[in-house]
Amino acid sequence: MTEALQLDARAWALLMALQEDGRAPLKTLALAAGLSVPATVERLKRLKDSGVVRSVGAELDPAQAGYPLRAIVGITVQQPGKKAFLDKLRRASEVLECHHVAGADSYIVTVVSPSLEQLERFLASINSYGETRTSIVFSTPIPRRGLVAPGLSR
């Protein structure tokens, strides 16, 4: 494993601006970080090469894209079935993310669905891997958000 890149205040300022708007022009990112454009390009390259910045992309609204229903599914999967289960999830268009966790569940999966009927079909398709517990999401008072420097508050 490579040594973690040390992130100074300028790197964090650059990361915050990048998380706010991944399409921001280099000039805007440079201004936010207090760097020249060439220094910003170099910083971004180092941040990408080190893995701090994994990707920059568009965040879609699932409801506006045809998936108005969101659920959190916990499932207990026995060891022999874990690989097949994860392979199935990787192919499932409904799955946004899957976390391997400690506790009663083996995995916590965030899924979206166009309807309750479709969600029920998806759950039926994974029930052979283990017992599921499903929570329907009514709202998201704190949506996924960007990171801040450790020790700082928002």
Phi and psi in degrees as a GROMACS rama.xvg file:
@    title "Ramachandran Plot"
@    xaxis  label "Phi"
@    yaxis  label "Psi"
@TYPE xy
-78.4936  154.577  THR-2
-69.2558  139.729  GLU-3
-65.1294  140.494  ALA-4
-69.5972  132.859  LEU-5
-76.9606  125.585  GLN-6
-104.682  114.734  LEU-7
-91.0026  -178.357  ASP-8
-60.2959  -37.4262  ALA-9
-69.01  -38.9316  ARG-10
-62.2195  -43.4664  ALA-11
-65.3944  -38.6361  TRP-12
-62.0136  -41.6368  ALA-13
-64.0983  -44.3775  LEU-14
-63.7548  -40.2793  LEU-15
-62.9856  -44.4194  MET-16
-65.2429  -39.3963  ALA-17
-66.5302  -40.1777  LEU-18
-67.7625  -32.637  GLN-19
-68.4165  -41.3926  GLU-20
-151.332  98.5111  ASP-21
-66.0089  -13.8541  GLY-22
-102.127  8.21498  ARG-23
-59.6711  140.449  ALA-24
-63.7673  153.485  PRO-25
-54.6327  -37.502  LEU-26
-60.9022  -41.162  LYS-27
-66.9818  -43.3496  THR-28
-63.85  -41.2455  LEU-29
-62.6038  -43.6874  ALA-30
-61.5492  -43.7001  LEU-31
-62.7554  -35.1202  ALA-32
-91.0918  -8.06722  ALA-33
70.1948  35.5528  GLY-34
-124.553  164.994  LEU-35
-76.3652  163.653  SER-36
-60.8984  -46.4884  VAL-37
-61.1096  -38.4004  PRO-38
-66.2407  -35.5358  ALA-39
-66.3114  -42.8693  THR-40
-58.9005  -44.9154  VAL-41
-64.9239  -43.151  GLU-42
-61.3777  -45.6601  ARG-43
-60.5622  -40.9374  LEU-44
-61.8132  -45.4992  LYS-45
-64.0365  -40.1569  ARG-46
-65.4973  -37.5872  LEU-47
-71.7087  -47.4847  LYS-48
-60.9592  -33.7429  ASP-49
-80.7799  -13.5091  SER-50
91.8397  -0.778345  GLY-51
-62.0598  -46.8504  VAL-52
-96.7326  109.978  VAL-53
-82.8179  -40.2865  ARG-54
-166.499  163.712  SER-55
-129.567  126.201  VAL-56
-155.091  -171.858  GLY-57
-92.4135  141.166  ALA-58
-102.639  119.209  GLU-59
-95.2022  150.448  LEU-60
-88.8712  110.713  ASP-61
-55.6195  -41.7275  PRO-62
-63.1535  -42.4482  ALA-63
-69.4684  -23.1582  GLN-64
-93.5938  8.64365  ALA-65
101.226  9.83805  GLY-66
-122.597  75.4576  TYR-67
-73.0571  -15.0577  PRO-68
-105.61  131.112  LEU-69
-124.891  141.13  ARG-70
-140.839  153.392  ALA-71
-110.917  123.634  ILE-72
-117.626  123.249  VAL-73
-99.2665  140.532  GLY-74
-144.963  140.104  ILE-75
-102.057  117.975  THR-76
-119.665  129.996  VAL-77
-74.4096  151.134  GLN-78
-48.4564  -47.3912  GLN-79
-60.0327  -24.8657  PRO-80
-98.1152  -1.01075  GLY-81
-64.2694  -43.5023  LYS-82
-62.8915  -47.293  LYS-83
-63.4876  -39.2982  ALA-84
-61.7762  -48.5925  PHE-85
-64.6279  -37.5359  LEU-86
-60.3077  -42.4377  ASP-87
-62.6404  -45.5558  LYS-88
-62.892  -38.6983  LEU-89
-60.5987  -29.7158  ARG-90
-88.7494  -13.8219  ARG-91
-81.9776  122.053  ALA-92
-66.5881  -21.9409  SER-93
-74.546  -21.3406  GLU-94
-84.0427  120.229  VAL-95
-89.1349  -40.2137  LEU-96
-160.498  159.001  GLU-97
-141.113  129.662  CYS-98
-115.592  130.968  HIS-99
-84.2727  123.152  HIS-100
-128.474  163.849  VAL-101
-92.9701  156.34  ALA-102
114.903  -157.036  GLY-103
-65.2067  -33.852  ALA-104
-94.9409  151.516  ASP-105
-83.7712  -38.8542  SER-106
-138.261  148.761  TYR-107
-118.063  124.702  ILE-108
-121.472  130.675  VAL-109
-97.2354  124.001  THR-110
-126.903  155.028  VAL-111
-123.378  157.071  VAL-112
-153.879  148.566  SER-113
-73.6564  -19.0955  PRO-114
-161.336  166.228  SER-115
-62.8041  -37.9561  LEU-116
-62.0242  -42.5256  GLU-117
-67.1158  -39.2601  GLN-118
-62.0752  -43.8395  LEU-119
-60.2381  -41.9652  GLU-120
-62.9481  -42.554  ARG-121
-61.9461  -46.7761  PHE-122
-61.1827  -40.0844  LEU-123
-61.3351  -34.0233  ALA-124
-72.4037  -18.3638  SER-125
-109.961  -7.21284  ILE-126
-61.3757  -25.1653  ASN-127
-68.8508  -15.4196  SER-128
-87.7077  -19.7407  TYR-129
163.717  176.951  GLY-130
-75.3229  131.569  GLU-131
-108.505  152.749  THR-132
-130.507  121.271  ARG-133
-116.814  131.911  THR-134
-117.118  126.07  SER-135
-83.0995  134.342  ILE-136
-86.695  120.173  VAL-137
-83.3476  -43.9954  PHE-138
-155.672  169.183  SER-139
-127.645  87.9425  THR-140
-64.8684  -27.1271  PRO-141
-128.021  99.0164  ILE-142
-73.8549  166.668  PRO-143
-52.129  136.354  ARG-144
-140.194  167.431  ARG-145
-72.8629  165.443  GLY-146
-79.9547  154.613  LEU-147
-121.305  163.553  VAL-148
-59.0844  138.727  ALA-149
-53.8578  136.536  PRO-150
91.1799  -12.7292  GLY-151
-97.6663  150.769  LEU-152
-101.119  168.065  SER-153
